[in-house]
Amino acid sequence: MSKRIITISREFGSGGRFIGEEVAKKLGIAYYDKDIIGQIAEKSGLSPEYIQANAELSPKKGLFAYAFSGRDITGKSVEDMVYEAQRKVILEIAEKEDCVIIGRNADFILKDRGDVLNVFIHGDMTQKMQRICKLYNVTEADAVKMINDTDKRRRTNYNFYTEQKWGMATNYTLSLNSSVLGYDMCQQIIIDCTKL
């Protein structure tokens, strides 16, 4: 069965978002990243600004603090409500059309489908740091801090909601090092794998 949905999880600075966007363009399919924030906000009743800041990243410093953040009488935290809204939006998108979905635990949310190609993009710290310095006009020290902080928050969110380990190769169909392969090769490998 050919793959009609591609999920891309990525380390910050690895170029995963860019790779995903280019794959969607080349395949002529929909691309979902920050544009699903409005849909998640609508389903959760929270502001788009809150969703953008919290839907993919844990707001707390560690898994223990995340697990015990403020909860209502049903035991749900605001983060749980955001995750549930996000899950519903991703399931609806997958039913509707061929697409590339960036982050948001989409690989886990769509794990029961046979038409999904799950990709993890990672890279070497030096190349990621250089990319972040250039994109955000920050120092090398600030770039390293941004990479470590963002990846820690992604990892905490993913590990908490999926009961899997973020970045572990067994969770994905492909795990690609963009620093070694380059963006063009990563794109071509993903496109070739959609035909399997």
PyMOL commands that set and color helices and strands:
alter all, ss='L'
color gray80, all
select helices_A, chain A and resi 16-27+34-44+48-54+63-67+78-96+106-109+125-136+140-162+169-171+178-181+183-193
alter helices_A, ss='H'
color red, helices_A
select strands_A, chain A and resi 5-10+30-32+99-102+116-122+174-177
alter strands_A, ss='S'
color yellow, strands_A
deselect
rebuild
show_as cartoon
